Every structure is written in structure tokens, then in C-alpha cells.
């Protein structure tokens, strides 16, 4: 699955450089993440059946990333 993140996904007073740090962190964790405001996209047919599971795992890593980077 491809995920998109922009300032509004993180919070108030967030700069694009902060978003890039989050994206870099998540990419290192193995996620397909890009800057932008779009709907997340399925990248293969087998993801359709596991979409909720994938989104939950991504949300966990996203929240952990914000804690670790102290954003």
C-alpha cells in the first residue's frame, strides 16, 4: 500500500521538513510513503483483503515515529 502524509496529518505548527523526517523514518521501516494529500492507494490485489490490517500496522508505526522523533 502507498501512504501519503502532509503537514495536516501530523498537527499544528508542522513544517514540511518535519513531514520529510516522518516519511524518511517510515520508509526505513519498509513503508511506501510519499509527501502529499491524497487517498492511500492499494498497490496489489492481495492488499484489498488485508487493507484494514495494513492500515492498522501503518498507524502504529506512524504514532511510534512521532513519539520517537518527538514531533
C-alpha positions in Angstrom: 0.0 0.0 0.0 1.2 3.5 -0.7 0.5 6.1 2.0 0.6 9.9 1.7 1.5 12.3 4.5 1.4 16.0 4.7 1.6 18.7 7.5 -2.2 18.4 8.3 -1.7 14.7 9.1 0.7 15.5 11.9 -0.6 18.6 13.6 -0.4 22.3 14.0 2.9 24.2 13.5 4.4 21.4 11.5 6.9 22.3 8.7 7.5 20.3 5.5 10.9 19.4 6.9 9.2 17.7 9.8 7.0 15.8 7.4 10.1 14.7 5.5 11.6 13.3 8.7 8.5 11.3 9.3 8.4 10.0 5.7 12.1 9.0 5.9 11.6 7.2 9.1 8.6 5.2 7.8 10.4 4.4 4.5 13.3 3.0 6.6 10.7 0.8 8.4 9.7 -0.6 5.0 6.6 1.5 4.2 5.8 3.0 0.8 5.2 6.7 1.8 5.2 9.9 -0.1 4.5 13.6 0.6 1.0 14.7 -0.3 -2.6 14.9 0.4 -4.3 12.0 -1.3 -6.1 8.8 -0.5 -3.9 6.0 0.3 -3.6 3.5 -2.6 -3.6 -0.2 -2.8 -0.6 -1.4 -4.8 -1.6 -5.0 -5.3 -4.8 -7.1 -5.3 -3.8 -9.1 -2.2 -3.8 -5.9 -0.2 -7.5 -5.5 -0.7 -8.3 -8.4 1.7 -5.7 -7.1 4.2 -6.3 -3.4 3.9 -7.6 -2.9 7.4 -4.7 -4.9 8.9 -2.1 -3.0 6.8 -3.6 0.4 7.8 -3.6 -0.5 11.5 0.1 -1.6 11.3 0.9 1.6 9.5 -0.9 3.7 12.1 1.0 2.0 14.9 4.4 2.8 13.2 3.2 6.3 12.4 2.4 7.0 16.0 5.6 5.4 17.2 7.5 7.5 14.7 6.0 10.7 16.1 7.0 9.7 19.6 10.5 8.7 18.6 11.1 11.9 16.6 9.3 13.9 19.3 7.2 15.7 16.7 
